[in-house]
């Protein structure tokens, strides 16, 4: 009860029988039966999504991607429960909820990808332009020209063969640099044909040489069959020491 049975004193301006919650401060509290707890902000400003199993602002009704019981999990940054948290949550495009303060801290420290799925959490067009400029100003050495890598884009989920650069590999489909290397090594493209990494083009074979390191001998292998020390130094001298 919200009143004392002896003196009829009211314990709080707001009282929830289900939660046994008393509060003297007006926060527009209301009890949500779907969530099973009290919320703040005014019942008229929120609706309960049955599939997401949480209260959402009215402007998201019919305009959000439902994720089954999305709030019944911990914040991927601080690992505190989201459903019962009093801190507001950020809803990125991937719909993996993150506490708003954790989200802001990630952006401040230059982390723009969702810690759960890796999709970009904010529009990245302007940042990708910075990547374009940095790559344009940082040409790769000649031996790395025309090297391509199989990649998968985290933002559009499509695979492509994109030009390799040490600063980042750009998705050919959506222009994002939020990419990861796929299976396979780098390939060099010559006249519409692909050559595996380490295989020099026909006209450059004498210049590139063999970059395959010598085989490591086994302890059980006879001493006579191991690589002589003098030959080992000769192999090392073939590498560029610059």
Order of alpha helices (4+ residues) and beta strands (2+ residues): beta-beta-beta-beta-beta-beta-beta-beta-alpha-alpha-beta-beta-beta-beta-beta-alpha-alpha
